[in-house]
Amino acid sequence: MRDPGWSHREPCVSVKQLIDYVVGYFREDFHLGYYATIGLFLLVAFVLNFTVDFKLAILNPTLRRPIGVLYFCLFYGCAYYFAAFAWAYFHGDRRLLRSRSFWGVSAFVIGSMALDNYSVNLAGAFVDALETPEPIQYWVRKCVWNLDRVITLAIPVVVFRRVIDRQPGAFYGMTWRGLDWRPYATMLLIVLPLIAWASFQPSFLATYPSYRPGSAEAFLAVSHPTTFGAYEATYALRYVSIELFFRGLLVLGLEKYLGRAVLMPMVTLYAFWHFGKPIPEAIASVFAGYVLGVFALRSRSIVGAIIVHMGVALAMDLAAYLQTFVFSR
């Protein structure tokens, strides 16, 4: 199902080229019925989720028991399979739905994401097993949670590559070859003013920084920047794994199984993964998922996406930290 002519291009060399890649892909891929259906589906999903706080208030509590894994499989499966079925319907190509490879790899991906959510229990179990002193439990739990998600997102990619896929070449876009980092740095500079503006909004400060210094600093006799910096180091690694999973595995890894249908299922899945975040961030994940997915397809590298995603995440945390613990004093 793969059409190599549309996905292999020269590596990005400028911001204009990055924009051209997205515009060019959109023109090639655009189908009014398909895009409108995906847009309507996401709109309804967003309204339903944020009206009743579905993921945080209803779904997450089920993770206290193993049955929660099944519920999350259904949750993510709804996103992924709707986009895949819609593609098959509007493009009149049912080969995807008749492919055993499609059903096998999609089940693997959805199961991996459900287990990743269930692994949130492991950080607390780790802290309890080590009998961590109470003053530093919050800090240790947050750091371990980041590292735990690195494992739960990265291991499925490694397993898929070694057991199922076994294709030669770079490990799902983890390559610097031919990559110019400057366009991605420019994109970050464009986003920074928006992050600075957001850091003055109460809803933003209610969520960020993702680690808030507290009792650990007094117990360890260190400054706020020390614990915050250590946490941010683990936080940064998390975004390497996120890009490896969503843009590496779900786009570059599944491209040979799904062909041109590969992008939108990833985008919808990525949006559902962001339910529970602030509404503007969750909405932005739709556009970010689409754009970063196109970058991966065109450049055959996810390193640029890692630069952008990690940079934005760390900048958001730093901006909120400065507003909360430095400028407010």
C-alpha positions in Angstrom: 0.0 0.0 0.0 2.9 2.3 0.3 3.7 4.9 -2.4 7.3 5.8 -1.9 7.2 8.6 -4.3 5.2 10.9 -2.0 7.0 10.3 1.3 10.7 10.5 0.5 12.0 14.0 0.0 15.2 15.8 0.7 15.9 16.8 4.4 14.5 20.1 5.6 16.8 23.1 5.1 14.6 26.1 5.9 11.5 27.1 7.7 9.9 27.9 4.3 10.6 24.3 3.2 9.0 23.0 6.4 5.9 25.1 5.6 6.0 23.9 2.0 6.2 20.3 3.2 3.0 20.7 5.2 1.1 22.7 2.5 2.3 20.3 -0.1 1.2 17.2 1.9 -2.1 18.8 2.7 -2.8 19.5 -1.0 -1.9 15.9 -1.9 -3.8 14.3 0.9 -6.8 16.5 1.3 -10.2 14.9 0.8 -13.1 17.1 1.9 -15.3 14.3 3.2 -12.5 12.6 5.0 -11.0 15.7 6.7 -14.5 17.0 7.6 -15.4 13.7 9.1 -12.2 13.5 11.2 -12.7 17.2 12.3 -16.3 16.5 13.3 -15.3 13.4 15.2 -12.6 15.2 17.1 -15.0 18.1 17.8 -17.6 15.8 19.4 -14.9 13.9 21.3 -13.4 17.1 22.7 -16.9 18.4 23.8 -17.8 15.1 25.4 -14.5 14.7 27.1 -14.2 18.2 28.5 -17.8 18.5 29.4 -17.7 15.6 31.9 -13.9 15.5 32.3 -14.2 11.9 31.0 -10.5 10.8 30.9 -9.5 12.3 34.3 -12.7 11.8 36.3 -14.1 8.6 34.8 -11.4 6.7 32.9 -8.3 7.2 35.0 -9.8 5.9 38.3 -10.3 2.5 36.5 -6.5 2.1 36.4 -6.6 1.1 40.0 -7.5 -2.3 38.7 -6.2 -4.3 35.7 -9.6 -3.9 34.0 -8.6 -0.3 33.4 -6.2 -1.5 30.6 -9.2 -2.9 28.7 -11.1 0.4 29.1 -8.2 2.3 27.8 -7.8 -0.1 24.8 -11.5 0.7 24.0 -10.8 4.4 24.4 -7.8 4.6 22.2 -9.2 2.0 19.8 -12.2 4.3 19.2 -9.8 7.1 18.1 -7.5 4.9 15.9 -10.0 2.7 14.2 -12.5 5.5 13.5 -9.8 7.4 11.5 -8.6 4.2 9.7 -12.2 3.2 8.8 -13.0 6.7 7.6 -9.9 6.7 5.4 -10.9 3.3 3.9 -14.5 4.5 3.3 -13.8 7.9 1.7 -10.9 6.6 -0.4 -12.8 3.5 -1.5 -9.9 1.3 -0.5 -10.9 -1.6 1.8 -7.6 -3.4 1.5 -6.5 -1.8 4.7 -9.4 -3.4 6.7 -8.8 -6.8 5.1 -5.1 -6.7 6.0 -4.0 -9.0 8.9 -0.9 -6.8 9.3 -3.1 -3.7 9.9 -5.1 -5.4 12.6 -2.1 -6.9 14.3 0.1 -3.8 14.4 -2.9 -1.5 15.4 -3.8 -3.9 18.3 -0.1 -3.8 19.3 0.0 0.0 19.3 -3.3 0.4 21.2 -2.4 -2.2 23.8 1.0 -0.5 24.3 -0.7 2.9 25.0 -3.2 1.3 27.4 -0.3 -0.3 29.3 1.5 3.0 29.3 -1.4 4.6 31.1 -1.6 1.7 33.6 2.1 2.1 34.4 1.2 5.3 36.3 0.7 3.0 39.3 4.4 1.8 39.1 5.8 5.1 40.2 3.9 5.0 43.5 4.7 1.3 44.0 8.4 2.1 43.4 8.4 4.9 46.0 6.6 2.6 48.5 9.0 -0.3 47.9 12.0 1.8 48.6 10.4 3.2 51.7 11.2 6.7 50.4 11.1 9.4 53.2 7.8 11.2 53.1 9.3 14.7 52.3 10.8 13.6 49.0 8.1 11.2 47.9 6.4 13.7 45.6 9.7 14.6 43.9 10.9 11.0 43.5 7.5 9.9 42.3 7.5 12.6 39.6 11.0 11.8 38.4 10.3 8.0 38.4 7.0 8.6 36.5 8.9 10.4 33.7 11.5 7.6 33.5 8.8 4.9 33.7 7.0 6.5 30.7 10.3 6.5 28.9 10.4 2.7 29.3 6.7 2.0 28.6 6.8 4.1 25.4 10.2 3.1 24.1 10.2 -0.7 24.8 7.1 -1.3 22.5 9.0 0.5 19.7 12.1 -1.7 20.3 10.0 -4.9 20.4 8.1 -3.9 17.3 11.3 -3.3 15.4 13.1 -6.5 16.5 10.2 -8.9 16.4 7.7 -7.6 13.9 9.2 -5.1 11.5 12.9 -5.8 11.1 13.4 -3.2 8.4 16.9 -1.9 7.8 18.0 1.7 8.1 17.7 4.3 10.8 15.7 3.4 13.9 12.4 5.0 13.0 13.8 8.4 12.2 16.4 8.5 15.0 19.1 10.0 12.8 20.9 13.3 12.4 21.8 12.5 8.8 21.1 15.4 6.5 19.2 17.2 9.2 19.5 21.0 9.7 18.5 21.9 13.2 18.2 25.6 12.5 14.6 25.6 11.1 13.4 23.8 14.1 15.2 26.2 16.4 13.5 29.1 14.5 10.1 27.4 15.1 10.9 27.4 18.8 11.7 31.1 18.8 8.4 31.8 17.1 6.5 29.8 19.8 8.3 31.3 22.8 6.3 34.6 22.9 3.1 32.5 23.0 4.4 30.5 25.9 5.4 33.7 27.7 1.8 35.0 27.2 0.3 31.7 28.4 2.4 31.9 31.6 0.2 34.8 32.7 -3.0 32.8 32.4 -4.4 31.2 35.6 -5.4 28.0 33.7 -1.9 27.5 32.5 -0.4 28.1 36.0 -2.9 25.6 37.4 -1.2 22.9 35.3 2.4 24.0 35.0 5.1 23.7 36.1 4.7 19.9 36.1 6.9 19.7 39.2 6.4 22.2 42.0 9.2 22.5 44.6 8.0 21.7 48.1 9.3 19.7 51.0 12.1 17.9 49.1 14.3 20.9 49.0 14.4 21.4 52.8 14.9 17.7 53.4 17.8 17.4 50.9 19.2 20.8 51.9 19.3 22.0 48.3 17.8 24.9 46.4 14.7 24.9 44.2 16.6 25.1 41.0 18.5 21.9 41.9 15.5 19.6 42.3 13.6 21.4 39.5 16.6 20.9 37.2 16.9 17.2 38.1 13.2 16.7 37.4 13.4 18.6 34.1 16.3 16.3 33.0 13.9 13.3 33.3 11.1 15.3 31.8 13.2 16.0 28.7 13.8 12.3 28.2 10.1 11.7 28.2 9.7 13.7 25.0 12.3 11.7 23.2 10.2 8.6 23.8 6.9 10.4 22.9 8.3 11.3 19.5 9.8 7.9 19.0 6.4 6.3 19.7 4.1 8.7 17.9 6.1 10.0 15.0 8.7 7.1 14.8 6.6 4.0 15.3 3.1 5.3 14.4 4.2 7.1 11.3 7.5 5.8 10.0 7.1 2.3 11.4 3.5 1.7 10.3 3.8 3.5 6.9 4.6 0.3 5.1 1.5 -1.3 6.6 -1.0 1.6 6.2 0.5 3.7 3.3 -1.1 7.1 3.0 -3.6 6.2 5.7 -0.9 6.4 8.3 -1.1 10.0 9.4 -4.7 10.7 10.6 -5.0 7.6 12.9 -1.8 8.9 14.6 -3.3 12.4 14.9 -6.6 11.3 16.4 -4.7 8.9 18.8 -2.4 11.7 19.8 -5.3 14.0 20.5 -7.0 11.4 22.7 -3.7 10.9 24.5 -3.8 14.7 25.4 -7.3 14.6 26.9 -6.9 15.7 30.5 -4.5 18.5 29.6 -5.7 22.1 29.4 -8.1 22.6 26.5 -5.8 24.9 24.5 -3.0 22.3 24.8 -5.3 19.4 23.8 -6.5 21.3 20.8 -3.0 22.3 19.8 -2.0 18.6 19.9 -4.2 18.0 16.8 -2.3 20.5 14.7 1.1 19.6 16.2 0.5 15.9 15.6 -0.4 16.6 12.0 2.6 18.9 11.4 5.2 16.8 13.1 3.9 13.7 11.4 4.3 15.4 8.0 7.9 16.5 9.0 8.7 12.9 9.8 7.3 11.6 6.5 9.1 14.1 4.4 12.5 14.3 6.2 12.6 10.6 7.3 13.9 11.9 10.7 12.1 12.6 14.0 15.1 14.5 15.6 13.7 17.8 14.5 10.3 16.9 16.1 12.2 16.0 19.3 13.9 19.4 19.3 10.6 21.2 18.9 8.5 19.1 21.3 11.1 18.9 24.0 11.9 22.6 23.7 8.3 23.6 23.9 7.6 21.4 27.0 10.7 22.6 28.8 9.9 26.2 28.0 6.4 25.9 29.3 7.6 24.4 32.6 10.3 27.1 32.9 7.9 29.9 32.2 5.5 28.7 34.8 8.3 28.0 37.3 9.6 31.6 36.9 6.1 33.0 37.3 5.3 30.9 40.3 8.6 30.8 42.2 10.7 33.7 41.0 8.8 36.7 39.7 5.9 36.3 42.2 8.2 36.8 45.2 
